[in-house]
Amino acid sequence: MSKGQQTRAVILSEALRAASVEGFQGISIGMLADRLKMSKSGLFAHFGSKEELEKALLDESAKRFMARVWEPARQAPRGRPRIEAMFHGWLDWSLHNDDLPGGCLFVTLAAEYDDRPGPVRDHLAELQTRWQGMMIRSAQIAIQEGHFRADLDPKQFAYELQGIFLTLNYYRRLLRDGSAVRRAELAFTGLLTRSAATH
């Protein structure tokens, strides 16, 4: 990478760590400049505005998520094995992610931006809609492979799978429930059992 690209990467990494804890409302160009020992103008030159920084953070988080969760899962056989690999990768992303000490950025921002119209909310919703589409498609492939029953609603499957991770975040981070991970795994097992084809 060029020096400019390296600096941009450092800025994004620090901003991701801060945003995962404090949300986008809690970060600013000035705060990041102080943490990184940069001038505000130097940092501003990489993004142009706080809104552009926020959209870049969403893209960077999505890129890291796909590299850590989706790409490894794609190496698994199509259908149920791939969904299981995706679940375990997603769980690992949620539990063991030093880059995001406050947890998944998308979960943090969902509550912050759900009722705040504008380009950042639109971009967040677009990225999440794409992820939903990938989960739906994965369920459709599992039906085609004969792993899931033919009458399964793939959208409902994706809805419930997303719900497991949102609930995990709530119980683990807010309520400090030590059984949250085990319950998430039980919920996923139950979802697979309800979805399975009968032979």
Summary of the structure (lengths in Angstrom):
residues: 199
radius of gyration: 18.7
end to end distance: 53.2
largest distance: 65.0
contacts: 577
relative contact order: 0.10
helix: 76%
strand: 1%
